[in-house]
Amino acid sequence: MTISGAVQSVDRAVQVLETIAREDGASIAAIARELEVHASTASRLVASLERHDLVERSEDGTVQLGVGLLRLAASARPRRDLTAIAGPVCEALAEELGETVNVAVLRGGVAVNLYQAQARSTVALHNWVGDRTVLHATSSGKMLLAHLEPAQRRELLRGRLESFTERTLTDPAVLEQQLAEARERGWAEAVEEFEEGLVALAAPVRGPEGTVIAAVSAAGPAYRLAPQRLPEASAVLRGATEEISRRLGHRAPADEG
């Protein structure tokens, strides 16, 4: 099949799905009329989609949307819900702290930033959205690392850890101790470990089942977000991440906190 032919097949397959969705089910004949193709062509398209569970046939031959679409939608929903729900909370958090706030998730062994909120009174130095940052030298990365299974965490920390500043922790044993402390107190810090003069702290966001699915960080210059300010700022940050988690469907046990 040529590239143009493959593209046409994809276009037609999408048309099939849209037709079925619009009509809440459709016959092969109706699909063929909609696509202006022979019934045999429509049947082949449906059969291909059926093999991937994207459509299914009812007893009367009507073609319905299949469970495969639910799987695809489910994989996209968490990210969409996370940014939509976290956004307003992060905007308010940025204003309250007067610092830059980011939402990050773990993807492929790095922290990927999905959303950024900036206080109106603060000049943005960098837009982190879409950036892939290391785990061991950032507050979000540490928070995500801290809640992994030990074996997975050891795998990610295996080998040489890159040093970005003289404060970067590159000893896995020392880092493990810091991660244990972060789990215990509910927030992680990175004091000039990724960039000179940059201080950040992060707290976890939990999904409905209680699993940590993201980290929210607040970052700013050391002269403004001084290390001694972090415990106070962490209380505000944790309040925000608990609210995001609640909106995502997480219900914290009475003794969690």
N, C-alpha and C positions, 0 to 999 in steps of 0.2 A: 504494500500500500504506500502511495506517495504521501509526502508531508501534507499537501493540500487535502488529500483524501482522508487522512487521519484527523485533520482539523475539522473537516466536514462531519465526520462520524461523531466527534466530541460534541460539536454544535447540535447535531440531531439528538444525541443522547440527552443533552440538557433540555432540549425542547420536549422530549418525551416526559422527563421528570416534571417540567413546568406544566405540561398539559394534564398529567395525572393529578398534580397538586391542585390545579385550578378547578378541575371537574370532580375532584374527590373520587378518582377512579375513572378509567376509560377503557374501552374495548380496543383491540388491535385495529379494527376498521376506523374507529374514531381517531386513533393516533396517526394512522396512515393519511387520513384526510387532513389532519392538522399539519403534518409535515409535507403534504403533497408528494407522497412516495407510494410505491406499490405496497400492498399488505405484506408481502414476503419480506420486504426491507424493514418494515416496522416490526415484524415478528422477530427478525434477527437482532434488531436493536434491543428489543425487550428481553430476549433470551440472554444477551450479553450482560445487561443490567441485572438480570435475575441471578446470574452466576455469582455476582458480587453482593447479593442480598439487597440491592438498591431498589428493586421492585419485587413484587410477588403477585401471583395470580390467585384469585378467589375461585371457588367451585364453579361459578357461572362464567369464568373466563375473563372477568374484569381484572384489569391490571391496577394494583394498588402500590403506593409507596412502601418500601421494605424496611426492615429493621436495620439494615446497613446504614441508612441515612441517620438513624438515631445514634449509632456509634460515632459517625462523623460529627454530628452536631454536639454530642457530649464532649468530644475532645476539644472542640473550639469554645464551648460555653464557659469553662472555668476562667480562661484568660479574659474573655469579654466581660463576664460578671465581675471579675476582680478589679479591672481598671474602672468600670462604670461605678461600682460600689465604693471603691477606695478613693476615687478622685475627689469628691466633695470633702471627705474627712481629711485627706492630705492637704487640700487647699486651706482648710481651717487650721490645721496643724502648722503649716508653714507660716501663716500669719501670727499664730500664737507664739511660736518659737523665734520667728524672725529669721529663719534659715531655710535652706533648700531641702525639700523632702522628696525622696524617691521610693518607688515600689519595685522590688527586684524578685525574680524567681530563678530557681536553679535549672539550667539547661545545658546539657553537654559538658558538665564539669566546670562551668563558669556561672557567674551571676549576670543575668540579663535584665536590664532596667526597662520596665514597661511604661512607667508614668513618672512625671516630675511635676512638682508644685513649687512655686517660687513666691516668697513673700514680696508684696508690692514695694516694700521699702528697701529690698535687697537687690543689688545689681547681680544679675546672673553671669557667672564666669564661664559656665559650660552647660550645655544641654546633654544630659546623660541618657536620654531615651534612646533605646536601641543599642547602647553600648554593652559590650561584654567585658566584665571586670573579673579579676582574680578573686578567689575565695579567701585566701589566707591573709590578705592585707587590707580588706575592706570590712566595714561593720556589717553590711548586709551579707557578704560572703561568709563571715564568721557565724552569723546567726543561722544561716542555712546549713552550714557545715555542722553546727552544734546539734542539730536535730536529725541528722542522718543516722542510719544504722552504723554501728562501729566499724564493721567490715567495709562498708561503702566509704566511710570517712577516711579510713586508713589507705584505701586505694587511691583516693583523690589527693592525699598528702604524701603519697609515695614519691620518692625521687627528690631532686633538687627543687627547693622552693625559691622563687625569684625574689631578690632583695630590691626594693624600690627606693628606700631611704635607709638611714642608719638605724631607724627604729623598727623596721620590718622584722617580724618574727619569722625565722626560717628554720627553727628547731621544732620538729613535729611534736616532741614530748612537751616542750614549753607551751606550744600552741594548744595541744590537747588539754592541758591544765586550764588555760584561759577559756577554752570552749566549755569545759565543765562548769566553770564559774558563771559563764554567760547563760547556760541552761538553768542553773540554779536561781540566778537573780532575775532572769527574764529579759536581759538586754546585753548587747555586745558593743564594744568600742574599738575604734581604730584611731589612735592618736598619732598623726603624722607618719603613718605606716605606708600609705599609698602615694601621698604627695606631701612634700614639705609644707608645713603651715596649714594643712587640712585636717580637721578633727571631725569625726562622725560617730554616731551611735545608731543602733538598729534594734528593733524588737520584732517578734514573730507574728505572722498572720496565720490563723488556723482555719481550715475548712470545716464542713459540717461534722466530719468524723473525728475532729481533733488533731489531724495531721497538719504539720506546718507546711503551708503551700507557698509562702512568700515572706519577705522581710520588708519592713518599712524603715528607712533610714532618714536621719536629719544630719546635714553636714554644713559646716561653715568654717571660717578662718579661725585659727587658734586664738587670736586676740579677742574674738567675740565669743566663740564656743569653747571656752577654756575648760581644761580637764576637771577642775573643781566644780564646774557647772553641770557636768554630765549627770550625776545622780538626780538632781532636780529636774533636768530636762527629760531624763528617762521616765519619770513618773508621768509626765505629760504625753510622751511618746507611747508608752504602754497603754495609757487610756485610749489613745487613738487606735492602736492596733487591736485592742480588745473590742472596740466599737465596730471596726471593719469585720473582724471575725464574727461578731454577733450578727451583723447584717448579711454575712455569707451563710448563716445558718448554724454556726457553732454555739453550743450552749455549755459554758464552763461549769464544771462541778463546783459545789459550794466551797470546797477547800482549795480550789485552784486560785493562784494569784501570786 
